Amino acid sequence: MAETLRIGDPAIEIRLRRHAQARRFVLRVSRDGQGAALTLPRGVPATSAIAFLQANEGWLRTRLMASGARVAVADGAILPFRGGSLSVRRAEGQRRMSFADGVLSVPGAPEMVPAKVRGWLREAARQVLIARSEFHAAQLGRRFSGVTLRDPRSRWGSCSVDGRLMYSWRLVMAPPEVLDYVAAHEVAHLAEMNHSPRFWAVVEQLLPDHAASRDWLRRSGATLHLFDFGPA
């Protein structure tokens, strides 16, 4: 199995290539959607490679997003999940999906794995987003008319004039506080259907420490769209 390292949040997986002729670190992002690879001299410890990757994480994320490099969701894939990680493993002979100790066991044929993982993540997202929306709505004394999950690329959530909330199910791959911020943001629209100072005052009331989560979405949110679950 190829040697890999993972850095950052959400995690980036980098393939390591040790080469006898290498004299320095060379970090490249593939143009064919295969992600990032680090070439390094033989004998260099993984701790040195990690330090190099962490020092260049900003550049790496920018290049990955610019290249549109995708991570295929299949047996062995590692996905960010609720502030941690989730490893996908095919489970021969198992009838139902199960999640324990960071491993999502997926029965069935290999070609069905991406869709099954997507469905499992959507359900996990639905449960937590409904719970957090209900919590924030109760704080405001407001009610919403329903919750819809989609996979938009241009927004993380919305609130319609009739009180229906829409969220990206990929939020379940973000840290919990980021998901909670999006829920608070959309629920705040039940009181203020705009982005005026009064709206942001409502968000502040619901979630006083939301600035870091807004920054995370600006900086790293696009990386959640690099995970490829196949046709919807």
C-alpha positions, 0 to 999 in steps of 0.5 A: 500500500502506498505511503500517505500522510494527512494534514489539516482540517479538513484533512488533506491526504498526500501520497509520499514518493521516496526516491533515492536520487531526490535531494530535496522535497518536491510537492506537486498537485496532479492535473489529472485529479489524483490529488497531491504527492510529495517526493522526498529523499530516502531515509527522511523521517515522516516528522520532517515531511509533516513539518514541510507539508504543514508549512506549505498547507495554505499553498497546497489547499489553494492549488488543490481547489484551483486544480479541481482535484477530486477525492473518489469516495471508495473502499479505503477513502478517508473523509472528514466527519464532525471534527474527526475522520471517517474511514470507508471500508467494504464489509463482505457478508455484512447486511447493514452499514455500521459506524464504530471507532471512526470506520464506516463499514459498507456492505454490497458491491464496490460500485455501490459504495459511493452512493451508500456513503453519501446516503449515510452522510445525508442522514447523519447531516439531517439529524444534527441539522434538524436538532440544531435548527430546533435549538436555535429556533426555540431560542428565538421563539420562532418556528420553521416549516421544514428542512431540506438537504441538497448539494449546492456549490454556491451556498451552505444554506438558505431560508425561504420566506415561508420558513423552509430551511435548506442546508448542504448535507456536506456540512456534516463533514465540517467541524461541529461548530461550523455546522452549528453556525450555518444552522444559527445563520439560517434560523436568524433569517426567520427573524430578519430576512436580510443581512442587515446589522439587525440580522447579524445582531440576531446571529450574535445573540444565537452564537456569540463566537461565530466569527471563527466558523465564518472564517473556516467556511471562507478558508476551507469550506470549498475543500468539502466539495472535492469529495466525489460521491459519483452521480446523485 
